[in-house]
């Protein structure tokens, strides 16, 4: 069981792309990656991209909850992106369905990020966010700032 994380800083948000399995064994690595993202957020919301997560259980969800609570202290949130059905079911089972704001599917996230062999939670990888479709929500709309 492995988990890889890539943290990327954008002008209005910090992205944590997670790859692998999020469970009791890998929760400390996930917690570390999310904590590092929070430290580097500098007033930004944090987005956890779960597209690459092949398995998550309640132990893997705990770092998400801890990170969101930490961000609340600064008036920010942890957003989730790409929630496969198995992840939505797990969040529902542990009564967290609807707790996290979810990035709308029409706002693309970078696909150029790929996992490294080891946890690379502190790296800042340059990327350009893909353009939003015409009529998509603005940064303020999805970031919880009307």
Backbone torsions as a table, in degrees:
resi	resn	phi	psi	omega
1	UNK	NA	124.3	-177.9
2	UNK	-133.4	156.5	174.1
3	UNK	-140.8	132.2	176.7
4	UNK	-119.6	145.8	179.1
5	UNK	-136.4	141.7	174.7
6	UNK	-127.3	118.7	177.0
7	UNK	-96.9	133.2	-179.0
8	UNK	-134.3	133.1	-178.1
9	UNK	-100.9	131.1	176.9
10	UNK	-120.1	165.7	-177.1
11	UNK	-55.0	-39.4	-173.9
12	UNK	-114.3	-1.4	-177.8
13	UNK	-161.9	162.0	173.8
14	UNK	-114.9	129.8	-177.5
15	UNK	-104.6	132.9	172.1
16	UNK	-116.9	105.9	178.0
17	UNK	-91.3	121.4	-177.0
18	UNK	-109.3	139.9	-178.6
19	UNK	-136.5	129.4	177.0
20	UNK	118.4	-147.3	-175.7
21	UNK	-111.0	132.2	179.1
22	UNK	-109.2	101.9	-177.1
23	UNK	-145.5	-167.1	-177.2
24	UNK	-57.1	-40.4	-177.7
25	UNK	-69.9	-37.7	-175.1
26	UNK	-99.0	-4.9	-179.2
27	UNK	-55.2	-40.1	178.1
28	UNK	-60.7	-37.8	177.4
29	UNK	-66.8	-41.0	178.2
30	UNK	-64.4	-43.3	178.4
31	UNK	-59.6	-42.9	179.5
32	UNK	-63.4	-46.1	-179.5
33	UNK	-62.7	-43.6	179.7
34	UNK	-69.1	-36.9	177.2
35	UNK	-63.8	-44.5	177.6
36	UNK	-61.3	-39.5	177.6
37	UNK	-62.5	-40.5	178.8
38	UNK	-63.9	-41.6	179.2
39	UNK	-62.9	-36.3	-178.9
40	UNK	-91.5	-0.3	-175.9
41	UNK	-66.3	-33.9	176.9
42	UNK	46.2	54.5	177.3
43	UNK	86.8	4.3	179.3
44	UNK	-96.7	156.7	167.6
45	UNK	-72.7	159.4	177.5
46	UNK	-113.9	136.8	177.8
47	UNK	-114.9	123.9	174.2
48	UNK	-97.7	111.6	178.5
49	UNK	-86.7	112.5	-176.2
50	UNK	-100.6	11.9	-178.8
51	UNK	-56.3	-37.5	-175.9
52	UNK	-90.8	5.2	179.9
53	UNK	-85.7	116.1	-177.3
54	UNK	-86.9	-19.4	179.6
55	UNK	-154.5	138.9	173.9
56	UNK	-145.3	137.9	175.3
57	UNK	-124.5	-171.4	-176.2
58	UNK	-63.5	-31.4	176.3
59	UNK	-66.3	-34.9	177.2
60	UNK	-74.4	-24.9	178.3
61	UNK	-78.9	-24.4	-176.5
62	UNK	-58.3	-45.1	177.5
63	UNK	-61.3	-31.3	176.5
64	UNK	-63.5	-46.1	-179.9
65	UNK	-63.8	-44.7	178.9
66	UNK	-60.5	-42.0	-179.6
67	UNK	-65.5	-43.1	179.2
68	UNK	-62.7	-41.0	178.9
69	UNK	-63.9	-39.0	177.4
70	UNK	-65.0	-43.2	-180.0
71	UNK	-66.4	-31.5	177.8
72	UNK	-57.1	-32.9	-179.9
73	UNK	-60.7	-24.4	-178.8
74	UNK	-108.5	12.8	179.9
75	UNK	72.8	22.7	-179.2
76	UNK	-118.4	173.2	-178.5
77	UNK	-133.9	159.2	167.4
78	UNK	-95.6	118.6	176.8
79	UNK	-96.8	147.6	174.6
80	UNK	-107.4	142.2	176.4
81	UNK	-125.4	144.1	175.1
82	UNK	59.3	81.9	180.0
83	UNK	-102.8	96.5	175.8
84	UNK	-61.1	160.6	-178.0
85	UNK	-54.2	-42.6	-178.4
86	UNK	-63.0	-34.7	178.2
87	UNK	-71.8	-42.8	177.2
88	UNK	-60.8	-40.9	179.0
89	UNK	-63.4	-42.0	179.4
90	UNK	-64.7	-43.3	178.5
91	UNK	-61.7	-38.2	177.0
92	UNK	-65.4	-42.3	-177.5
93	UNK	-64.2	-32.7	-180.0
94	UNK	-99.0	16.7	175.3
95	UNK	61.4	36.2	175.2
96	UNK	-112.1	4.5	177.7
97	UNK	-61.2	127.8	179.9
98	UNK	85.5	-6.9	-179.9
99	UNK	-72.7	-47.3	-177.7
100	UNK	-87.7	139.1	170.0
101	UNK	-69.4	144.5	-177.3
102	UNK	-114.5	130.4	178.2
103	UNK	-61.8	125.3	179.3
104	UNK	-56.3	142.8	-176.5
105	UNK	-65.6	-19.8	-179.3
106	UNK	-83.3	0.9	173.7
107	UNK	-102.3	105.1	-176.6
108	UNK	-69.9	150.0	174.2
109	UNK	-113.1	159.2	-177.0
110	UNK	-61.9	139.6	177.3
111	UNK	-110.9	3.5	-178.7
112	UNK	-82.3	-13.6	179.0
113	UNK	-76.9	134.1	177.9
114	UNK	-132.1	153.9	-178.1
115	UNK	-68.9	152.0	173.7
116	UNK	-100.1	178.1	-178.2
117	UNK	-72.9	-29.1	179.6
118	UNK	-123.6	166.8	176.8
119	UNK	-60.0	125.4	-178.8
120	UNK	-121.8	56.7	-169.6
121	UNK	-74.3	-18.5	-176.6
122	UNK	-101.5	-2.1	-175.0
123	UNK	-76.3	146.7	173.4
124	UNK	-111.2	106.4	-179.2
125	UNK	-97.3	126.1	179.4
126	UNK	-67.9	140.3	174.3
127	UNK	-158.5	166.2	176.2
128	UNK	-119.2	126.1	177.4
129	UNK	-63.9	138.5	177.7
130	UNK	-64.0	151.9	179.8
131	UNK	-67.1	146.6	176.3
132	UNK	-80.5	149.1	173.9
133	UNK	-64.4	152.5	178.1
134	UNK	-55.2	134.7	178.6
135	UNK	83.4	3.2	178.5
136	UNK	-72.5	162.4	-178.7
137	UNK	-65.1	150.2	178.5
138	UNK	-79.2	171.3	177.1
139	UNK	-55.0	-44.7	-179.2
140	UNK	-62.0	-35.1	-177.9
141	UNK	-66.6	-43.7	-177.5
142	UNK	-88.5	-18.1	-177.9
143	UNK	-83.1	4.5	177.2
144	UNK	84.4	13.3	178.6
145	UNK	-118.8	102.2	-176.8
146	UNK	-60.6	NA	NA
